[in-house]
């Protein structure tokens, strides 16, 4: 039996584990980078980009 797992799911789980265990080594940095890299290649890029942009605009408006 062959089990296929998405790279986004795999690196997402590894990233959650790295954050939960407060890992700060080079391995955790690579896992987080790869999670971001593979997430950017999916359809979820646009909603995440819009959320970050809206958050930045809201923070900018607080200073005015």
JOQUIWO-V20362 format. One record per run of one state. SS is the DSSP state (helix for helix, strand for strand, loop for the rest). FROM is the first residue (numbers start at 1). LEN is the number of residues. Records with the same first field share a line. If there is no record, write none. Layout:
# JOQUIWO-V20362
SS = FROM-LEN + FROM-LEN
This chain:
# JOQUIWO-V20362
loop = 1-6 + 21-5 + 41-4 + 63-2
helix = 7-14 + 26-15 + 45-18
